[in-house]
Amino acid sequence: MNLFYMIYTPSGTSETTHTHKYESKITKQATCTETGVLTYTCTSTTGTCDKKTYTETIPATGHKFSTEWTVDVEATETTPGSKSHHCTVCDAKTDVTVIPATGTVEKPLTITASKTEADKTVTFTAKAAGGKEGYTYKFIVYNKTTGTWGLVQNYSSKNTCTWTKGSAGDRYFYVDVKDAAGNVVRSEALNVKIDAATPKVTLTGSSETVNAGAKLTLTAQTTLGSGCTYKFIIFNPSTNQWFKLQDFSSSNTFTWTAGSDGTRLFYVDVKDADGNVTRSKALNVTIGNGSANWLSVKATVSSNTSKTGDKITFTAEGVGGKAGYTYKMVVYNKTTKIWGLVQNFSSNNTITWTAGTAGDREFYIDVKDADGNVARSAVMNVTTTK
């Protein structure tokens, strides 16, 4: 604003005319709730100023409230909280709103499990948390070796379980916890490995290979204690026959004279002082130069299916070994689990069998060469129906 004044100067005097020149300055800032002040000051230096300053009011700005909520007091399980819209310029707030108390928050049901191993037992301990109290526990096991599941202890309030170690294998134990609301959670797996026990009976031979007519000494050892007796037996895979070499006696050694070429399996049965019998693993011994292994038999069957009363023809041909073959045919009835002799050793290599009762049967033909070596054919399956 510029004001102009006309000043009369009497004759004989002189005075310069004053022209206002104002500059403005905010001398008090306006706030959200209070007005401010704008001050004008005349800066003109000509003449005499009759209004050096004057002021104007600056209106209050008013609040600028955020659209976002601000939580002023957090709610707890038992105490309400509050929230409001805050002014972005000052500390003022509006729309103060109550936040209800949260109440008790139920935590998720969880379970932890641990194990303590002893020589013959394993004790499992479970601990549940969260959910609704009133927990029951179930202990289960998965045998990785056999691929089977088992129940160790069904649901009960008991959170510990002691398991007696069983056979060798790799097992995984789990604990299921059920709360009062019926919710169920399973623990992480607890692994228990049981190694195979050291054999209590072992059998060794003086050699793994012997010639026909040579001596083989068998020696048994045991950890079953004193007062044990020993029985030595032999199995001939070529003839599918078992023989007893020595009945139970206090001698833990036996000397055997090797017979015809081939492979033999030796075993020893050890009876302890209480009468319990434990058998060793097989001891495999090869007799001769292996010529028996050169002997083989080719066998064929006219049909793999038949009806009761049908005639089935089997044909065999000895190969290798020493010429002068004889043939024997045996049958295993898979339905009745009984072995039978169809033909004993003879020069006849074509054998006719009349189908009997319905069932599945396995036929084998043994060939014996001039040196007495025996070889068995592959299985020939025949299914008989009515």
Contacts in CASP RR format, 6 or more apart in sequence:
PFRMAT RR
TARGET T0000
AUTHOR 0000-0000-0000
METHOD contacts of the structure
MODEL  1
MNLFYMIYTPSGTSETTHTHKYESKITKQATCTETGVLTYTCTSTTGTCD
KKTYTETIPATGHKFSTEWTVDVEATETTPGSKSHHCTVCDAKTDVTVIP
ATGTVEKPLTITASKTEADKTVTFTAKAAGGKEGYTYKFIVYNKTTGTWG
LVQNYSSKNTCTWTKGSAGDRYFYVDVKDAAGNVVRSEALNVKIDAATPK
VTLTGSSETVNAGAKLTLTAQTTLGSGCTYKFIIFNPSTNQWFKLQDFSS
SNTFTWTAGSDGTRLFYVDVKDADGNVTRSKALNVTIGNGSANWLSVKAT
VSSNTSKTGDKITFTAEGVGGKAGYTYKMVVYNKTTKIWGLVQNFSSNNT
ITWTAGTAGDREFYIDVKDADGNVARSAVMNVTTTK
1 20 0 8 1.000
1 22 0 8 1.000
1 40 0 8 1.000
2 19 0 8 1.000
2 20 0 8 1.000
2 21 0 8 1.000
2 22 0 8 1.000
3 20 0 8 1.000
3 51 0 8 1.000
4 19 0 8 1.000
4 20 0 8 1.000
5 17 0 8 1.000
5 18 0 8 1.000
5 50 0 8 1.000
6 17 0 8 1.000
7 15 0 8 1.000
7 17 0 8 1.000
7 18 0 8 1.000
9 15 0 8 1.000
15 47 0 8 1.000
15 48 0 8 1.000
16 46 0 8 1.000
16 47 0 8 1.000
17 46 0 8 1.000
17 47 0 8 1.000
18 44 0 8 1.000
18 46 0 8 1.000
18 47 0 8 1.000
18 48 0 8 1.000
18 49 0 8 1.000
18 50 0 8 1.000
19 44 0 8 1.000
19 46 0 8 1.000
20 42 0 8 1.000
20 44 0 8 1.000
20 49 0 8 1.000
20 51 0 8 1.000
21 42 0 8 1.000
21 43 0 8 1.000
21 44 0 8 1.000
22 40 0 8 1.000
22 41 0 8 1.000
22 42 0 8 1.000
22 43 0 8 1.000
23 40 0 8 1.000
23 41 0 8 1.000
23 43 0 8 1.000
24 38 0 8 1.000
24 39 0 8 1.000
24 40 0 8 1.000
25 38 0 8 1.000
25 39 0 8 1.000
25 41 0 8 1.000
26 36 0 8 1.000
26 37 0 8 1.000
26 38 0 8 1.000
26 39 0 8 1.000
26 58 0 8 1.000
27 37 0 8 1.000
27 38 0 8 1.000
27 39 0 8 1.000
27 55 0 8 1.000
28 36 0 8 1.000
28 37 0 8 1.000
28 58 0 8 1.000
29 36 0 8 1.000
29 58 0 8 1.000
30 36 0 8 1.000
30 58 0 8 1.000
30 59 0 8 1.000
30 60 0 8 1.000
30 61 0 8 1.000
31 60 0 8 1.000
31 61 0 8 1.000
31 89 0 8 1.000
31 90 0 8 1.000
32 60 0 8 1.000
32 61 0 8 1.000
32 62 0 8 1.000
32 63 0 8 1.000
32 64 0 8 1.000
32 87 0 8 1.000
32 89 0 8 1.000
32 90 0 8 1.000
32 92 0 8 1.000
33 60 0 8 1.000
33 62 0 8 1.000
33 63 0 8 1.000
33 90 0 8 1.000
33 92 0 8 1.000
34 60 0 8 1.000
35 57 0 8 1.000
35 58 0 8 1.000
35 59 0 8 1.000
35 60 0 8 1.000
36 57 0 8 1.000
36 58 0 8 1.000
36 59 0 8 1.000
36 60 0 8 1.000
37 55 0 8 1.000
37 56 0 8 1.000
37 57 0 8 1.000
37 58 0 8 1.000
38 55 0 8 1.000
38 56 0 8 1.000
38 57 0 8 1.000
38 58 0 8 1.000
39 53 0 8 1.000
39 54 0 8 1.000
39 55 0 8 1.000
40 53 0 8 1.000
40 54 0 8 1.000
40 55 0 8 1.000
40 56 0 8 1.000
41 52 0 8 1.000
41 53 0 8 1.000
42 49 0 8 1.000
42 51 0 8 1.000
42 52 0 8 1.000
42 53 0 8 1.000
61 89 0 8 1.000
63 87 0 8 1.000
63 89 0 8 1.000
63 90 0 8 1.000
63 92 0 8 1.000
63 94 0 8 1.000
64 87 0 8 1.000
64 88 0 8 1.000
64 89 0 8 1.000
65 85 0 8 1.000
65 86 0 8 1.000
65 87 0 8 1.000
65 88 0 8 1.000
65 92 0 8 1.000
65 93 0 8 1.000
65 94 0 8 1.000
65 95 0 8 1.000
66 85 0 8 1.000
66 86 0 8 1.000
66 87 0 8 1.000
66 88 0 8 1.000
67 85 0 8 1.000
68 85 0 8 1.000
69 83 0 8 1.000
69 84 0 8 1.000
69 85 0 8 1.000
69 97 0 8 1.000
70 83 0 8 1.000
70 84 0 8 1.000
70 85 0 8 1.000
70 86 0 8 1.000
70 93 0 8 1.000
71 81 0 8 1.000
71 82 0 8 1.000
71 83 0 8 1.000
71 99 0 8 1.000
72 81 0 8 1.000
72 82 0 8 1.000
72 83 0 8 1.000
72 84 0 8 1.000
72 93 0 8 1.000
72 96 0 8 1.000
73 80 0 8 1.000
73 81 0 8 1.000
73 82 0 8 1.000
73 99 0 8 1.000
74 81 0 8 1.000
74 99 0 8 1.000
75 81 0 8 1.000
75 99 0 8 1.000
75 100 0 8 1.000
75 101 0 8 1.000
75 102 0 8 1.000
76 101 0 8 1.000
76 102 0 8 1.000
77 101 0 8 1.000
77 102 0 8 1.000
77 103 0 8 1.000
77 104 0 8 1.000
77 105 0 8 1.000
78 101 0 8 1.000
78 103 0 8 1.000
79 101 0 8 1.000
80 98 0 8 1.000
80 99 0 8 1.000
80 100 0 8 1.000
80 101 0 8 1.000
81 98 0 8 1.000
81 99 0 8 1.000
81 100 0 8 1.000
81 101 0 8 1.000
82 96 0 8 1.000
82 97 0 8 1.000
82 98 0 8 1.000
82 99 0 8 1.000
83 96 0 8 1.000
83 97 0 8 1.000
83 99 0 8 1.000
84 93 0 8 1.000
84 94 0 8 1.000
84 95 0 8 1.000
84 96 0 8 1.000
84 97 0 8 1.000
85 93 0 8 1.000
85 94 0 8 1.000
85 95 0 8 1.000
86 92 0 8 1.000
86 93 0 8 1.000
87 93 0 8 1.000
87 94 0 8 1.000
106 130 0 8 1.000
106 131 0 8 1.000
106 132 0 8 1.000
107 129 0 8 1.000
107 130 0 8 1.000
107 131 0 8 1.000
108 130 0 8 1.000
108 131 0 8 1.000
109 128 0 8 1.000
109 129 0 8 1.000
109 130 0 8 1.000
109 131 0 8 1.000
109 177 0 8 1.000
109 179 0 8 1.000
109 183 0 8 1.000
109 185 0 8 1.000
110 128 0 8 1.000
110 129 0 8 1.000
110 130 0 8 1.000
110 185 0 8 1.000
111 126 0 8 1.000
111 127 0 8 1.000
111 128 0 8 1.000
111 129 0 8 1.000
111 175 0 8 1.000
111 177 0 8 1.000
111 185 0 8 1.000
111 186 0 8 1.000
111 187 0 8 1.000
112 126 0 8 1.000
112 127 0 8 1.000
112 129 0 8 1.000
112 187 0 8 1.000
113 124 0 8 1.000
113 125 0 8 1.000
113 126 0 8 1.000
113 127 0 8 1.000
113 173 0 8 1.000
113 174 0 8 1.000
113 175 0 8 1.000
113 187 0 8 1.000
113 188 0 8 1.000
113 190 0 8 1.000
114 124 0 8 1.000
114 125 0 8 1.000
114 190 0 8 1.000
115 122 0 8 1.000
115 123 0 8 1.000
115 124 0 8 1.000
115 125 0 8 1.000
115 173 0 8 1.000
115 190 0 8 1.000
115 192 0 8 1.000
116 122 0 8 1.000
116 123 0 8 1.000
116 125 0 8 1.000
117 192 0 8 1.000
120 164 0 8 1.000
120 165 0 8 1.000
121 162 0 8 1.000
121 163 0 8 1.000
121 164 0 8 1.000
121 165 0 8 1.000
122 162 0 8 1.000
122 163 0 8 1.000
122 165 0 8 1.000
122 173 0 8 1.000
122 192 0 8 1.000
123 160 0 8 1.000
123 161 0 8 1.000
123 162 0 8 1.000
123 163 0 8 1.000
124 139 0 8 1.000
124 152 0 8 1.000
124 160 0 8 1.000
124 161 0 8 1.000
124 162 0 8 1.000
124 163 0 8 1.000
124 173 0 8 1.000
124 175 0 8 1.000
124 190 0 8 1.000
125 159 0 8 1.000
125 160 0 8 1.000
126 137 0 8 1.000
126 139 0 8 1.000
126 159 0 8 1.000
126 160 0 8 1.000
126 175 0 8 1.000
126 177 0 8 1.000
126 187 0 8 1.000
127 159 0 8 1.000
128 135 0 8 1.000
128 137 0 8 1.000
128 159 0 8 1.000
128 177 0 8 1.000
128 179 0 8 1.000
128 185 0 8 1.000
130 179 0 8 1.000
131 179 0 8 1.000
131 181 0 8 1.000
131 183 0 8 1.000
132 179 0 8 1.000
132 180 0 8 1.000
132 181 0 8 1.000
132 183 0 8 1.000
133 179 0 8 1.000
133 180 0 8 1.000
134 157 0 8 1.000
134 179 0 8 1.000
134 180 0 8 1.000
135 157 0 8 1.000
135 159 0 8 1.000
135 177 0 8 1.000
135 178 0 8 1.000
135 179 0 8 1.000
135 180 0 8 1.000
136 155 0 8 1.000
136 156 0 8 1.000
136 157 0 8 1.000
136 177 0 8 1.000
136 178 0 8 1.000
137 153 0 8 1.000
137 155 0 8 1.000
137 156 0 8 1.000
137 157 0 8 1.000
137 158 0 8 1.000
137 159 0 8 1.000
137 161 0 8 1.000
137 175 0 8 1.000
137 176 0 8 1.000
137 177 0 8 1.000
137 178 0 8 1.000
138 151 0 8 1.000
138 153 0 8 1.000
138 154 0 8 1.000
138 155 0 8 1.000
138 156 0 8 1.000
138 175 0 8 1.000
138 176 0 8 1.000
138 178 0 8 1.000
139 151 0 8 1.000
139 152 0 8 1.000
139 153 0 8 1.000
139 161 0 8 1.000
139 163 0 8 1.000
139 173 0 8 1.000
139 174 0 8 1.000
139 175 0 8 1.000
140 149 0 8 1.000
140 150 0 8 1.000
140 151 0 8 1.000
140 152 0 8 1.000
140 173 0 8 1.000
140 174 0 8 1.000
140 175 0 8 1.000
140 176 0 8 1.000
141 149 0 8 1.000
141 150 0 8 1.000
141 151 0 8 1.000
141 152 0 8 1.000
141 163 0 8 1.000
141 171 0 8 1.000
141 172 0 8 1.000
141 173 0 8 1.000
141 174 0 8 1.000
142 148 0 8 1.000
142 149 0 8 1.000
142 150 0 8 1.000
142 171 0 8 1.000
142 172 0 8 1.000
142 173 0 8 1.000
142 174 0 8 1.000
143 149 0 8 1.000
143 150 0 8 1.000
143 169 0 8 1.000
143 170 0 8 1.000
143 171 0 8 1.000
144 169 0 8 1.000
144 170 0 8 1.000
144 171 0 8 1.000
144 172 0 8 1.000
145 168 0 8 1.000
145 169 0 8 1.000
145 170 0 8 1.000
145 171 0 8 1.000
152 161 0 8 1.000
152 163 0 8 1.000
152 173 0 8 1.000
153 161 0 8 1.000
155 176 0 8 1.000
155 178 0 8 1.000
163 173 0 8 1.000
165 192 0 8 1.000
165 194 0 8 1.000
166 194 0 8 1.000
167 194 0 8 1.000
168 194 0 8 1.000
168 195 0 8 1.000
168 196 0 8 1.000
168 197 0 8 1.000
169 193 0 8 1.000
169 194 0 8 1.000
169 195 0 8 1.000
169 196 0 8 1.000
170 191 0 8 1.000
170 193 0 8 1.000
171 191 0 8 1.000
171 192 0 8 1.000
171 193 0 8 1.000
171 194 0 8 1.000
172 189 0 8 1.000
172 190 0 8 1.000
172 191 0 8 1.000
172 192 0 8 1.000
173 189 0 8 1.000
173 190 0 8 1.000
173 191 0 8 1.000
173 192 0 8 1.000
174 186 0 8 1.000
174 187 0 8 1.000
174 188 0 8 1.000
174 189 0 8 1.000
174 190 0 8 1.000
175 186 0 8 1.000
175 187 0 8 1.000
176 184 0 8 1.000
176 185 0 8 1.000
176 186 0 8 1.000
176 187 0 8 1.000
177 184 0 8 1.000
177 185 0 8 1.000
177 187 0 8 1.000
178 184 0 8 1.000
198 223 0 8 1.000
199 280 0 8 1.000
199 281 0 8 1.000
200 222 0 8 1.000
200 223 0 8 1.000
200 224 0 8 1.000
200 270 0 8 1.000
200 278 0 8 1.000
201 220 0 8 1.000
201 221 0 8 1.000
201 222 0 8 1.000
201 224 0 8 1.000
201 268 0 8 1.000
201 270 0 8 1.000
201 278 0 8 1.000
201 279 0 8 1.000
201 280 0 8 1.000
202 220 0 8 1.000
202 221 0 8 1.000
202 222 0 8 1.000
202 280 0 8 1.000
202 281 0 8 1.000
203 218 0 8 1.000
203 219 0 8 1.000
203 220 0 8 1.000
203 221 0 8 1.000
203 266 0 8 1.000
203 267 0 8 1.000
203 268 0 8 1.000
203 280 0 8 1.000
203 281 0 8 1.000
203 283 0 8 1.000
204 218 0 8 1.000
204 219 0 8 1.000
204 221 0 8 1.000
204 283 0 8 1.000
205 216 0 8 1.000
205 217 0 8 1.000
205 218 0 8 1.000
205 219 0 8 1.000
205 266 0 8 1.000
205 283 0 8 1.000
205 285 0 8 1.000
206 215 0 8 1.000
206 216 0 8 1.000
206 217 0 8 1.000
206 218 0 8 1.000
206 219 0 8 1.000
207 216 0 8 1.000
207 285 0 8 1.000
208 284 0 8 1.000
208 285 0 8 1.000
208 286 0 8 1.000
209 285 0 8 1.000
209 286 0 8 1.000
209 287 0 8 1.000
209 288 0 8 1.000
210 216 0 8 1.000
210 258 0 8 1.000
210 285 0 8 1.000
210 286 0 8 1.000
210 287 0 8 1.000
210 288 0 8 1.000
211 258 0 8 1.000
211 287 0 8 1.000
211 288 0 8 1.000
211 289 0 8 1.000
212 258 0 8 1.000
212 259 0 8 1.000
212 260 0 8 1.000
212 261 0 8 1.000
212 287 0 8 1.000
212 288 0 8 1.000
213 257 0 8 1.000
213 258 0 8 1.000
213 259 0 8 1.000
214 257 0 8 1.000
214 258 0 8 1.000
215 255 0 8 1.000
215 256 0 8 1.000
215 257 0 8 1.000
215 258 0 8 1.000
216 255 0 8 1.000
216 256 0 8 1.000
216 257 0 8 1.000
216 258 0 8 1.000
216 285 0 8 1.000
217 253 0 8 1.000
217 254 0 8 1.000
217 255 0 8 1.000
217 256 0 8 1.000
218 232 0 8 1.000
218 245 0 8 1.000
218 253 0 8 1.000
218 254 0 8 1.000
218 255 0 8 1.000
218 256 0 8 1.000
218 266 0 8 1.000
218 268 0 8 1.000
218 283 0 8 1.000
219 252 0 8 1.000
219 253 0 8 1.000
220 230 0 8 1.000
220 232 0 8 1.000
220 252 0 8 1.000
220 253 0 8 1.000
220 268 0 8 1.000
220 270 0 8 1.000
220 280 0 8 1.000
221 252 0 8 1.000
222 228 0 8 1.000
222 252 0 8 1.000
222 270 0 8 1.000
222 278 0 8 1.000
224 270 0 8 1.000
224 272 0 8 1.000
224 276 0 8 1.000
224 278 0 8 1.000
225 272 0 8 1.000
225 273 0 8 1.000
226 273 0 8 1.000
227 250 0 8 1.000
227 272 0 8 1.000
227 273 0 8 1.000
228 252 0 8 1.000
228 270 0 8 1.000
228 271 0 8 1.000
228 272 0 8 1.000
228 273 0 8 1.000
229 248 0 8 1.000
229 249 0 8 1.000
229 250 0 8 1.000
229 270 0 8 1.000
229 271 0 8 1.000
230 246 0 8 1.000
230 248 0 8 1.000
230 249 0 8 1.000
230 250 0 8 1.000
230 251 0 8 1.000
230 252 0 8 1.000
230 254 0 8 1.000
230 268 0 8 1.000
230 269 0 8 1.000
230 270 0 8 1.000
230 271 0 8 1.000
231 244 0 8 1.000
231 246 0 8 1.000
231 247 0 8 1.000
231 248 0 8 1.000
231 249 0 8 1.000
231 268 0 8 1.000
231 269 0 8 1.000
231 270 0 8 1.000
231 271 0 8 1.000
232 244 0 8 1.000
232 245 0 8 1.000
232 246 0 8 1.000
232 254 0 8 1.000
232 256 0 8 1.000
232 266 0 8 1.000
232 267 0 8 1.000
232 268 0 8 1.000
233 242 0 8 1.000
233 243 0 8 1.000
233 244 0 8 1.000
233 245 0 8 1.000
233 266 0 8 1.000
233 267 0 8 1.000
233 268 0 8 1.000
233 269 0 8 1.000
234 242 0 8 1.000
234 243 0 8 1.000
234 245 0 8 1.000
234 256 0 8 1.000
234 264 0 8 1.000
234 265 0 8 1.000
234 266 0 8 1.000
234 267 0 8 1.000
235 241 0 8 1.000
235 242 0 8 1.000
235 243 0 8 1.000
235 264 0 8 1.000
235 265 0 8 1.000
235 266 0 8 1.000
235 267 0 8 1.000
235 282 0 8 1.000
236 243 0 8 1.000
236 264 0 8 1.000
236 374 0 8 1.000
237 263 0 8 1.000
237 264 0 8 1.000
237 265 0 8 1.000
237 376 0 8 1.000
238 262 0 8 1.000
238 263 0 8 1.000
238 292 0 8 1.000
238 366 0 8 1.000
238 373 0 8 1.000
238 374 0 8 1.000
238 375 0 8 1.000
238 376 0 8 1.000
239 366 0 8 1.000
239 374 0 8 1.000
240 330 0 8 1.000
240 366 0 8 1.000
240 376 0 8 1.000
245 254 0 8 1.000
245 256 0 8 1.000
245 266 0 8 1.000
246 254 0 8 1.000
248 269 0 8 1.000
248 271 0 8 1.000
256 266 0 8 1.000
258 287 0 8 1.000
258 288 0 8 1.000
259 287 0 8 1.000
260 287 0 8 1.000
260 292 0 8 1.000
260 371 0 8 1.000
260 372 0 8 1.000
260 373 0 8 1.000
261 287 0 8 1.000
261 288 0 8 1.000
261 289 0 8 1.000
261 290 0 8 1.000
261 291 0 8 1.000
261 292 0 8 1.000
261 293 0 8 1.000
261 371 0 8 1.000
261 373 0 8 1.000
262 286 0 8 1.000
262 287 0 8 1.000
262 288 0 8 1.000
262 290 0 8 1.000
262 292 0 8 1.000
262 293 0 8 1.000
262 373 0 8 1.000
263 284 0 8 1.000
263 285 0 8 1.000
263 286 0 8 1.000
263 287 0 8 1.000
263 292 0 8 1.000
263 293 0 8 1.000
264 284 0 8 1.000
264 285 0 8 1.000
264 287 0 8 1.000
265 282 0 8 1.000
265 283 0 8 1.000
265 284 0 8 1.000
265 285 0 8 1.000
266 282 0 8 1.000
266 283 0 8 1.000
266 285 0 8 1.000
267 279 0 8 1.000
267 280 0 8 1.000
267 281 0 8 1.000
267 282 0 8 1.000
267 283 0 8 1.000
268 279 0 8 1.000
268 280 0 8 1.000
269 277 0 8 1.000
269 278 0 8 1.000
269 279 0 8 1.000
269 280 0 8 1.000
270 277 0 8 1.000
270 278 0 8 1.000
270 279 0 8 1.000
270 280 0 8 1.000
271 277 0 8 1.000
272 278 0 8 1.000
291 321 0 8 1.000
291 371 0 8 1.000
291 373 0 8 1.000
292 321 0 8 1.000
292 373 0 8 1.000
292 374 0 8 1.000
292 375 0 8 1.000
294 320 0 8 1.000
294 321 0 8 1.000
295 318 0 8 1.000
295 319 0 8 1.000
295 320 0 8 1.000
295 321 0 8 1.000
295 367 0 8 1.000
295 369 0 8 1.000
295 373 0 8 1.000
295 374 0 8 1.000
295 375 0 8 1.000
296 318 0 8 1.000
296 319 0 8 1.000
296 320 0 8 1.000
296 367 0 8 1.000
296 375 0 8 1.000
297 316 0 8 1.000
297 317 0 8 1.000
297 318 0 8 1.000
297 319 0 8 1.000
297 327 0 8 1.000
297 365 0 8 1.000
297 366 0 8 1.000
297 367 0 8 1.000
297 375 0 8 1.000
297 376 0 8 1.000
297 377 0 8 1.000
298 316 0 8 1.000
298 317 0 8 1.000
298 318 0 8 1.000
298 319 0 8 1.000
298 377 0 8 1.000
299 314 0 8 1.000
299 315 0 8 1.000
299 316 0 8 1.000
299 317 0 8 1.000
299 364 0 8 1.000
299 365 0 8 1.000
299 377 0 8 1.000
299 378 0 8 1.000
299 380 0 8 1.000
300 314 0 8 1.000
300 315 0 8 1.000
300 380 0 8 1.000
301 312 0 8 1.000
301 313 0 8 1.000
301 314 0 8 1.000
301 363 0 8 1.000
301 380 0 8 1.000
301 382 0 8 1.000
302 312 0 8 1.000
302 313 0 8 1.000
302 314 0 8 1.000
303 310 0 8 1.000
303 312 0 8 1.000
303 382 0 8 1.000
304 380 0 8 1.000
304 381 0 8 1.000
304 382 0 8 1.000
304 383 0 8 1.000
305 382 0 8 1.000
305 383 0 8 1.000
305 384 0 8 1.000
305 385 0 8 1.000
306 312 0 8 1.000
306 355 0 8 1.000
306 382 0 8 1.000
306 383 0 8 1.000
306 384 0 8 1.000
306 385 0 8 1.000
307 355 0 8 1.000
307 384 0 8 1.000
307 385 0 8 1.000
307 386 0 8 1.000
308 355 0 8 1.000
308 356 0 8 1.000
308 357 0 8 1.000
308 358 0 8 1.000
308 384 0 8 1.000
308 385 0 8 1.000
308 386 0 8 1.000
309 354 0 8 1.000
309 355 0 8 1.000
309 356 0 8 1.000
310 354 0 8 1.000
310 355 0 8 1.000
310 384 0 8 1.000
311 352 0 8 1.000
311 353 0 8 1.000
311 354 0 8 1.000
311 355 0 8 1.000
312 352 0 8 1.000
312 353 0 8 1.000
312 354 0 8 1.000
312 355 0 8 1.000
312 382 0 8 1.000
313 350 0 8 1.000
313 351 0 8 1.000
313 352 0 8 1.000
313 353 0 8 1.000
314 329 0 8 1.000
314 350 0 8 1.000
314 351 0 8 1.000
314 352 0 8 1.000
314 353 0 8 1.000
314 363 0 8 1.000
314 365 0 8 1.000
314 380 0 8 1.000
315 349 0 8 1.000
315 350 0 8 1.000
315 351 0 8 1.000
316 327 0 8 1.000
316 329 0 8 1.000
316 349 0 8 1.000
316 350 0 8 1.000
316 351 0 8 1.000
316 365 0 8 1.000
316 367 0 8 1.000
316 377 0 8 1.000
317 349 0 8 1.000
318 325 0 8 1.000
318 327 0 8 1.000
318 349 0 8 1.000
318 367 0 8 1.000
318 369 0 8 1.000
318 375 0 8 1.000
320 369 0 8 1.000
321 369 0 8 1.000
321 371 0 8 1.000
321 373 0 8 1.000
322 369 0 8 1.000
322 370 0 8 1.000
322 371 0 8 1.000
322 373 0 8 1.000
323 369 0 8 1.000
323 370 0 8 1.000
324 347 0 8 1.000
324 369 0 8 1.000
324 370 0 8 1.000
325 347 0 8 1.000
325 349 0 8 1.000
325 367 0 8 1.000
325 368 0 8 1.000
325 369 0 8 1.000
325 370 0 8 1.000
326 345 0 8 1.000
326 346 0 8 1.000
326 347 0 8 1.000
326 367 0 8 1.000
326 368 0 8 1.000
327 343 0 8 1.000
327 345 0 8 1.000
327 346 0 8 1.000
327 347 0 8 1.000
327 348 0 8 1.000
327 349 0 8 1.000
327 351 0 8 1.000
327 365 0 8 1.000
327 366 0 8 1.000
327 367 0 8 1.000
327 368 0 8 1.000
328 341 0 8 1.000
328 343 0 8 1.000
328 344 0 8 1.000
328 345 0 8 1.000
328 346 0 8 1.000
328 365 0 8 1.000
328 366 0 8 1.000
328 368 0 8 1.000
329 341 0 8 1.000
329 342 0 8 1.000
329 343 0 8 1.000
329 351 0 8 1.000
329 353 0 8 1.000
329 363 0 8 1.000
329 364 0 8 1.000
329 365 0 8 1.000
329 366 0 8 1.000
330 339 0 8 1.000
330 340 0 8 1.000
330 341 0 8 1.000
330 342 0 8 1.000
330 363 0 8 1.000
330 364 0 8 1.000
330 366 0 8 1.000
331 339 0 8 1.000
331 340 0 8 1.000
331 341 0 8 1.000
331 342 0 8 1.000
331 353 0 8 1.000
331 361 0 8 1.000
331 362 0 8 1.000
331 363 0 8 1.000
331 364 0 8 1.000
332 338 0 8 1.000
332 339 0 8 1.000
332 340 0 8 1.000
332 361 0 8 1.000
332 362 0 8 1.000
332 363 0 8 1.000
332 364 0 8 1.000
333 339 0 8 1.000
333 340 0 8 1.000
333 359 0 8 1.000
333 360 0 8 1.000
333 361 0 8 1.000
334 359 0 8 1.000
334 360 0 8 1.000
334 361 0 8 1.000
334 362 0 8 1.000
335 358 0 8 1.000
335 359 0 8 1.000
335 360 0 8 1.000
335 361 0 8 1.000
342 351 0 8 1.000
342 353 0 8 1.000
342 363 0 8 1.000
343 351 0 8 1.000
345 366 0 8 1.000
345 368 0 8 1.000
351 365 0 8 1.000
353 363 0 8 1.000
355 382 0 8 1.000
355 384 0 8 1.000
356 384 0 8 1.000
357 384 0 8 1.000
358 384 0 8 1.000
358 385 0 8 1.000
358 386 0 8 1.000
359 383 0 8 1.000
359 384 0 8 1.000
359 385 0 8 1.000
360 381 0 8 1.000
360 382 0 8 1.000
360 383 0 8 1.000
360 384 0 8 1.000
361 381 0 8 1.000
361 382 0 8 1.000
361 383 0 8 1.000
361 384 0 8 1.000
362 379 0 8 1.000
362 380 0 8 1.000
362 381 0 8 1.000
363 379 0 8 1.000
363 380 0 8 1.000
363 381 0 8 1.000
363 382 0 8 1.000
364 376 0 8 1.000
364 377 0 8 1.000
364 379 0 8 1.000
364 380 0 8 1.000
365 376 0 8 1.000
365 377 0 8 1.000
366 374 0 8 1.000
366 375 0 8 1.000
366 376 0 8 1.000
366 377 0 8 1.000
367 374 0 8 1.000
367 375 0 8 1.000
367 377 0 8 1.000
368 374 0 8 1.000
END
